[in-house]
């Protein structure tokens, strides 16, 4: 999720964003889900416009926290009952 504002008179942009990408990893009898929470604030100023090429200079402040969830599943194997007929 991102919110921002472009200021036309000074020709600059200010924005904030929040992201929560995550990935599940599975193995034998285990499943781990890693989810990252990141928050970013940025501001940049367009320097000039040269035939559509617009270089800019800016600052980005980034905060990241990572949380891990572990879920253990035990799967047991039982042989089927057989009749001796």
C-alpha positions, 0 to 999 in steps of 0.5 A, spaced: 500 500 500 502 506 497 500 513 498 504 519 495 503 526 493 506 530 487 508 538 488 508 541 482 510 548 483 517 545 487 517 539 482 518 534 487 514 528 490 513 525 497 510 518 499 510 513 504 509 505 503 507 499 507 509 492 504 508 485 507 511 480 503 511 473 505 513 466 503 512 459 506 517 454 506 515 446 507 520 440 508 519 433 511 514 434 517 515 442 518 512 448 515 515 455 516 512 461 513 516 468 513 513 474 513 517 481 512 513 488 514 517 494 511 515 501 512 518 506 507 518 514 507 521 517 501 522 524 498 525 526 491 526 532 487 526 532 479 532 536 477 531 538 470 527 535 464 532 533 458 527 531 452 523 526 457 529 524 461 528 527 468 534 525 473 532 526 480 535 526 487 532 524 493 532 521 500 529 514 502 528 512 510 526 504 510 524 500 516 524 493 516 521 488 521 521 480 520 517 475 523 517 468 523 512 463 524 513 455 525 508 450 524 510 443 526 505 437 523 507 430 525 504 425 520 504 418 522 504 412 517 499 406 519 499 400 515 493 397 513 489 392 516 490 385 512 485 379 512 489 372 511 483 369 507 
